[in-house]
Amino acid sequence: MINKIVLSMASLRMLSGSIEIIAAILMLRLATIEKALLVNTTLALVGPLVLLTTTTIGLVGIAEKLSFGKMIWILAGVSCIFIGILKK
């Protein structure tokens, strides 16, 4: 039997991958740099949201096994990732 949390995380990643494939096909069909860039920019919003959601689901799943200190370190690491992604 598959753990519900693992199934949720995997499902989100499969959805994200499907969105990426659909976006690539859409870029090919639109066939202009401007429109492809617009699609790509939209994907830039989806990626971090999926990362944040899957990480949150995983942390909720292991929260009872982690000390408060370790949870703070994990949240600090995720924050650093987002700062690195979003900083210009």
MIVO-413612 format. One record per residue: residue number from 1; residue in one letter; y, x, z of N, C-alpha, C in turn. Coordinates in steps of 0.2 Angstrom, whole numbers, m for minus. Example, Ala and Ser with C-alpha at 12.3 -4.5 7.8 and 13.67 -1.06 7.14 Angstrom:
# MIVO-413612
<k:1	r:a	nY:m28	nX:66	nZ:39	caY:m22	caX:62	caZ:39	cY:m16	cX:66	cZ:39>
<k:2	r:s	nY:m11	nX:64	nZ:35	caY:m5	caX:68	caZ:36	cY:0	cX:64	cZ:39>
END
This chain:
# MIVO-413612
<k:1	r:m	nY:m6	nX:4	nZ:0	caY:0	caX:0	caZ:0	cY:6	cX:4	cZ:0>
<k:2	r:i	nY:11	nX:3	nZ:m4	caY:17	caX:7	caZ:m5	cY:22	cX:4	cZ:0>
<k:3	r:n	nY:25	nX:9	nZ:4	caY:31	caX:8	caZ:9	cY:36	cX:4	cZ:5>
<k:4	r:k	nY:39	nX:m1	nZ:8	caY:44	caX:m5	caZ:6	cY:51	cX:m1	cZ:4>
<k:5	r:i	nY:52	nX:4	nZ:9	caY:58	caX:8	caZ:8	cY:57	cX:12	cZ:2>
<k:6	r:v	nY:52	nX:15	nZ:1	caY:50	caX:20	caZ:m5	cY:50	cX:16	cZ:m11>
<k:7	r:l	nY:48	nX:10	nZ:m11	caY:48	caX:5	caZ:m17	cY:55	cX:3	cZ:m19>
<k:8	r:s	nY:59	nX:2	nZ:m14	caY:66	caX:0	caZ:m15	cY:70	cX:6	cZ:m18>
<k:9	r:m	nY:69	nX:12	nZ:m15	caY:72	caX:18	caZ:m18	cY:70	cX:20	cZ:m25>
<k:10	r:a	nY:63	nX:19	nZ:m26	caY:61	caX:20	caZ:m33	cY:63	cX:15	cZ:m38>
<k:11	r:s	nY:64	nX:9	nZ:m36	caY:66	caX:4	caZ:m40	cY:73	cX:5	cZ:m42>
<k:12	r:l	nY:77	nX:7	nZ:m37	caY:84	caX:8	caZ:m39	cY:85	cX:14	cZ:m44>
<k:13	r:r	nY:81	nX:19	nZ:m43	caY:81	caX:25	caZ:m48	cY:78	cX:23	cZ:m55>
<k:14	r:m	nY:73	nX:18	nZ:m55	caY:71	caX:16	caZ:m62	cY:76	cX:12	cZ:m65>
<k:15	r:l	nY:80	nX:8	nZ:m61	caY:86	caX:4	caZ:m64	cY:91	cX:8	cZ:m66>
<k:16	r:s	nY:93	nX:14	nZ:m62	caY:98	caX:18	caZ:m64	cY:96	cX:22	cZ:m71>
<k:17	r:g	nY:89	nX:24	nZ:m71	caY:87	caX:27	caZ:m77	cY:87	cX:23	cZ:m83>
<k:18	r:s	nY:86	nX:16	nZ:m82	caY:86	caX:11	caZ:m88	cY:93	cX:10	cZ:m90>
<k:19	r:i	nY:98	nX:10	nZ:m85	caY:105	caX:10	caZ:m87	cY:107	cX:16	cZ:m91>
<k:20	r:e	nY:105	nX:22	nZ:m89	caY:106	caX:28	caZ:m93	cY:104	cX:28	cZ:m100>
<k:21	r:i	nY:98	nX:25	nZ:m101	caY:95	caX:25	caZ:m108	cY:98	cX:20	cZ:m112>
<k:22	r:i	nY:100	nX:14	nZ:m109	caY:104	caX:9	caZ:m113	cY:111	cX:11	cZ:m115>
<k:23	r:a	nY:114	nX:15	nZ:m110	caY:120	caX:18	caZ:m112	cY:120	cX:23	cZ:m118>
<k:24	r:a	nY:115	nX:27	nZ:m118	caY:114	caX:32	caZ:m123	cY:113	cX:28	cZ:m130>
<k:25	r:i	nY:109	nX:23	nZ:m130	caY:108	caX:19	caZ:m136	cY:115	cX:16	cZ:m138>
<k:26	r:l	nY:118	nX:13	nZ:m133	caY:125	caX:10	caZ:m134	cY:130	cX:15	cZ:m138>
<k:27	r:m	nY:130	nX:21	nZ:m135	caY:134	caX:26	caZ:m138	cY:132	cX:28	cZ:m145>
<k:28	r:l	nY:126	nX:28	nZ:m147	caY:124	caX:29	caZ:m153	cY:126	cX:23	cZ:m158>
<k:29	r:r	nY:125	nX:17	nZ:m155	caY:127	caX:11	caZ:m160	cY:135	cX:11	cZ:m161>
<k:30	r:l	nY:139	nX:13	nZ:m155	caY:146	caX:12	caZ:m156	cY:149	cX:18	cZ:m161>
<k:31	r:a	nY:145	nX:24	nZ:m161	caY:147	caX:29	caZ:m166	cY:154	cX:32	cZ:m166>
<k:32	r:t	nY:158	nX:31	nZ:m161	caY:164	caX:34	caZ:m160	cY:165	cX:38	cZ:m154>
<k:33	r:i	nY:168	nX:43	nZ:m154	caY:169	caX:48	caZ:m148	cY:173	cX:44	cZ:m143>
<k:34	r:e	nY:178	nX:40	nZ:m144	caY:182	caX:36	caZ:m139	cY:177	cX:31	cZ:m136>
<k:35	r:k	nY:174	nX:27	nZ:m139	caY:169	caX:22	caZ:m136	cY:164	cX:25	cZ:m132>
<k:36	r:a	nY:161	nX:31	nZ:m135	caY:155	caX:34	caZ:m131	cY:158	cX:37	cZ:m125>
<k:37	r:l	nY:164	nX:40	nZ:m125	caY:167	caX:42	caZ:m119	cY:169	cX:37	cZ:m114>
<k:38	r:l	nY:170	nX:31	nZ:m116	caY:171	caX:25	caZ:m112	cY:165	cX:23	cZ:m108>
<k:39	r:v	nY:159	nX:23	nZ:m112	caY:153	caX:22	caZ:m109	cY:151	cX:27	cZ:m104>
<k:40	r:n	nY:152	nX:33	nZ:m106	caY:150	caX:39	caZ:m101	cY:154	cX:38	cZ:m95>
<k:41	r:t	nY:161	nX:37	nZ:m95	caY:165	caX:36	caZ:m89	cY:162	cX:30	cZ:m85>
<k:42	r:t	nY:160	nX:25	nZ:m88	caY:157	caX:20	caZ:m84	cY:151	cX:22	cZ:m80>
<k:43	r:l	nY:147	nX:26	nZ:m83	caY:141	caX:29	caZ:m80	cY:143	cX:34	cZ:m74>
<k:44	r:a	nY:148	nX:37	nZ:m75	caY:151	caX:41	caZ:m69	cY:152	cX:37	cZ:m63>
<k:45	r:l	nY:153	nX:31	nZ:m63	caY:153	caX:26	caZ:m58	cY:147	cX:24	cZ:m55>
<k:46	r:v	nY:142	nX:23	nZ:m60	caY:135	caX:21	caZ:m58	cY:131	cX:26	cZ:m54>
<k:47	r:g	nY:132	nX:32	nZ:m56	caY:128	caX:37	caZ:m53	cY:129	cX:38	cZ:m46>
<k:48	r:p	nY:135	nX:39	nZ:m44	caY:136	caX:40	caZ:m37	cY:134	cX:34	cZ:m32>
<k:49	r:l	nY:135	nX:28	nZ:m35	caY:133	caX:22	caZ:m32	cY:126	cX:22	cZ:m30>
<k:50	r:v	nY:122	nX:24	nZ:m35	caY:115	caX:24	caZ:m35	cY:113	cX:29	cZ:m30>
<k:51	r:l	nY:116	nX:35	nZ:m30	caY:115	caX:40	caZ:m25	cY:116	cX:38	cZ:m18>
<k:52	r:l	nY:122	nX:35	nZ:m17	caY:124	caX:33	caZ:m10	cY:119	cX:27	cZ:m8>
<k:53	r:t	nY:117	nX:23	nZ:m12	caY:113	caX:17	caZ:m10	cY:106	cX:19	cZ:m9>
<k:54	r:t	nY:103	nX:24	nZ:m13	caY:96	caX:26	caZ:m11	cY:96	cX:31	cZ:m5>
<k:55	r:t	nY:101	nX:35	nZ:m4	caY:102	caX:39	caZ:2	cY:102	cX:34	cZ:8>
<k:56	r:t	nY:106	nX:29	nZ:8	caY:107	caX:25	caZ:13	cY:100	cX:21	cZ:15>
<k:57	r:i	nY:97	nX:19	nZ:10	caY:90	caX:15	caZ:11	cY:86	cX:20	cZ:14>
<k:58	r:g	nY:85	nX:27	nZ:12	caY:81	caX:32	caZ:15	cY:83	cX:33	cZ:22>
<k:59	r:l	nY:89	nX:34	nZ:23	caY:91	caX:35	caZ:30	cY:90	cX:30	cZ:35>
<k:60	r:v	nY:91	nX:24	nZ:33	caY:89	caX:18	caZ:37	cY:81	cX:18	cZ:38>
<k:61	r:g	nY:77	nX:20	nZ:33	caY:70	caX:20	caZ:34	cY:68	cX:26	cZ:39>
<k:62	r:i	nY:72	nX:31	nZ:40	caY:70	caX:36	caZ:44	cY:74	cX:37	cZ:50>
<k:63	r:a	nY:79	nX:32	nZ:51	caY:84	caX:33	caZ:57	cY:81	cX:33	cZ:64>
<k:64	r:e	nY:75	nX:30	nZ:65	caY:72	caX:30	caZ:71	cY:69	cX:37	cZ:73>
<k:65	r:k	nY:67	nX:41	nZ:67	caY:64	caX:47	caZ:68	cY:69	cX:53	cZ:69>
<k:66	r:l	nY:75	nX:52	nZ:67	caY:80	caX:57	caZ:67	cY:85	cX:57	cZ:74>
<k:67	r:s	nY:87	nX:62	nZ:76	caY:91	caX:63	caZ:82	cY:98	cX:61	cZ:79>
<k:68	r:f	nY:103	nX:59	nZ:83	caY:110	caX:58	caZ:81	cY:113	cX:64	cZ:78>
<k:69	r:g	nY:112	nX:70	nZ:81	caY:114	caX:76	caZ:78	cY:112	cX:77	cZ:71>
<k:70	r:k	nY:106	nX:76	nZ:69	caY:103	caX:77	caZ:63	cY:106	cX:72	cZ:58>
<k:71	r:m	nY:107	nX:66	nZ:60	caY:110	caX:61	caZ:56	cY:117	cX:63	cZ:54>
<k:72	r:i	nY:121	nX:65	nZ:59	caY:128	caX:68	caZ:57	cY:128	cX:73	cZ:52>
<k:73	r:w	nY:123	nX:78	nZ:52	caY:122	caX:83	caZ:47	cY:121	cX:80	cZ:40>
<k:74	r:i	nY:116	nX:75	nZ:40	caY:115	caX:72	caZ:34	cY:121	cX:69	cZ:31>
<k:75	r:l	nY:124	nX:65	nZ:35	caY:130	caX:62	caZ:33	cY:136	cX:66	cZ:30>
<k:76	r:a	nY:136	nX:72	nZ:34	caY:141	caX:77	caZ:32	cY:139	cX:80	cZ:25>
<k:77	r:g	nY:133	nX:81	nZ:24	caY:130	caX:84	caZ:18	cY:132	cX:79	cZ:12>
<k:78	r:v	nY:130	nX:73	nZ:13	caY:132	caX:68	caZ:8	cY:139	cX:67	cZ:6>
<k:79	r:s	nY:143	nX:68	nZ:12	caY:150	caX:68	caZ:11	cY:153	cX:74	cZ:7>
<k:80	r:c	nY:150	nX:79	nZ:8	caY:152	caX:85	caZ:4	cY:150	cX:84	cZ:m3>
<k:81	r:i	nY:144	nX:81	nZ:m5	caY:142	caX:80	caZ:m12	cY:147	cX:76	cZ:m15>
<k:82	r:f	nY:149	nX:70	nZ:m12	caY:154	caX:66	caZ:m15	cY:161	cX:69	cZ:m16>
<k:83	r:i	nY:163	nX:73	nZ:m11	caY:169	caX:77	caZ:m12	cY:169	cX:81	cZ:m18>
<k:84	r:g	nY:163	nX:85	nZ:m18	caY:163	caX:89	caZ:m24	cY:162	cX:86	cZ:m31>
<k:85	r:i	nY:160	nX:80	nZ:m31	caY:159	caX:76	caZ:m37	cY:166	cX:73	cZ:m39>
<k:86	r:l	nY:170	nX:70	nZ:m34	caY:176	caX:67	caZ:m35	cY:182	cX:71	cZ:m35>
<k:87	r:k	nY:182	nX:77	nZ:m33	caY:188	caX:81	caZ:m33	cY:189	cX:84	cZ:m40>
<k:88	r:k	nY:195	nX:84	nZ:m42	caY:197	caX:87	caZ:m48	cY:199	cX:94	cZ:m48>
END
